[in-house]
């Protein structure tokens, strides 16, 4: 029995080789910052003596190029790799200390000395005679005679074009997340069901409240697996992750949310869909041959409700977010003046929190949208949407997390597929698909929340009473054939065994 897992990983450098950055593959005296680090290290191939790779002579003038493979959408990654600036400053100080006769020039866009004592190191570097040129080289070529390098650069502070003769050029390459080695085996990320940001790093459960917790409960991380960081930040994060794991292990027993899925065995047809869509693998699939029902591991269930929304036989419901509760809210919203209201479904962690953000920011937006909170947009059953239209809703809005921010790993992908199916069905029935809106809003996007509310309110004004009446008649004729049946009867709630 494993109560907690902590994953730590080192990133890898982007490497200038694919794009031949600054002649890296053509000129022997162009090296990366990692290679330069090995050259000046006492345990390196030259026993700590700095020499040029081409002729093993001590370089008299060394250039350092920042942001190689970082902060670029065309050549590398768009983010800052965090460690490059201070690593270069450290190397210039080492060079000035051990080789006072050598000169250093740093080519940069911005110097990001943001940590404790970092600005002091930057000043010491300048006082040691290191020259900082604001601008990245436009061209690097080898001298006609010998293997010296000629760097052409525009100094954006002076506006002058400069040409520098260097003995050696060091490229400060960025960090990227370590990928699978491609041997066909499942990576640790896949095994632990870890979600990732758009940059490929592991995504935390909450950037402020749970910065070392993975969305998968009991999994914690530290180091460059989460984002590029230096040794100090890695050690700090590792200590926090160890503390979180120790709290879990020392608790003796663990409290879980009461919002879990429940199964009605009388309705289950052993289709195994619920097990396939569960982001946490908390459902052991049914076995038709043996006649075994699916088994819900309540300790692993996070309560997203995707299984309940995807079940075609209405055999699964959610505690505290039951079908009858959601349908009752829809009925309450549309009981009076339905033509002036929009039925909205909002994810608890992102779009609903985005509404809170808009409110605390005092942003103004129309009050026509009446929100129904669900733990995840994956809980929004198509029966809820059809029921809203049958009750006279002119417009329905479904909102949730961005794909990279989903609190329930990949549950939002099932929301997308479900809504696309409903759009297709609406088009076949002669109902305008524009009357069902799907939006992704994060907890930090209060302004986007307000903008979306204004946009759907303008769409509301385009829906006529006649169109709503025709929709209600169409759905009444279709009835249960289109999966638009009346609200399900109250289910009994069986007590299911909990598996450790």
Secondary structure as UniProt FT lines:
FT   STRAND          5..9
FT   STRAND          12..13
FT   TURN            17..20
FT   HELIX           21..23
FT   TURN            24..26
FT   TURN            28..29
FT   STRAND          30..32
FT   HELIX           33..39
FT   TURN            42..43
FT   TURN            45..48
FT   TURN            53..55
FT   STRAND          61..68
FT   HELIX           84..98
FT   TURN            100..101
FT   STRAND          103..108
FT   TURN            116..117
FT   HELIX           118..127
FT   TURN            128..129
FT   STRAND          131..134
FT   STRAND          137..142
FT   STRAND          149..155
FT   TURN            156..159
FT   STRAND          160..166
FT   STRAND          168..173
FT   STRAND          175..176
FT   HELIX           188..191
FT   TURN            192..193
FT   TURN            198..199
FT   STRAND          204..206
FT   TURN            207..209
FT   STRAND          210..214
FT   TURN            217..218
FT   STRAND          219..223
FT   TURN            224..226
FT   HELIX           231..250
FT   STRAND          261..263
FT   TURN            265..267
FT   HELIX           273..277
FT   TURN            279..280
FT   STRAND          283..284
FT   TURN            288..291
FT   STRAND          295..296
FT   TURN            298..300
FT   HELIX           306..310
FT   TURN            312..313
FT   STRAND          316..318
FT   TURN            319..320
FT   HELIX           323..333
FT   HELIX           338..340
FT   STRAND          342..347
FT   TURN            348..350
FT   HELIX           351..360
FT   TURN            361..362
FT   STRAND          369..374
FT   HELIX           377..379
FT   HELIX           382..390
FT   TURN            391..392
FT   STRAND          395..400
FT   HELIX           403..405
FT   TURN            407..410
FT   HELIX           411..429
FT   HELIX           433..435
FT   STRAND          436..440
FT   TURN            443..444
FT   HELIX           446..460
FT   TURN            461..462
FT   HELIX           465..478
FT   HELIX           479..482
//
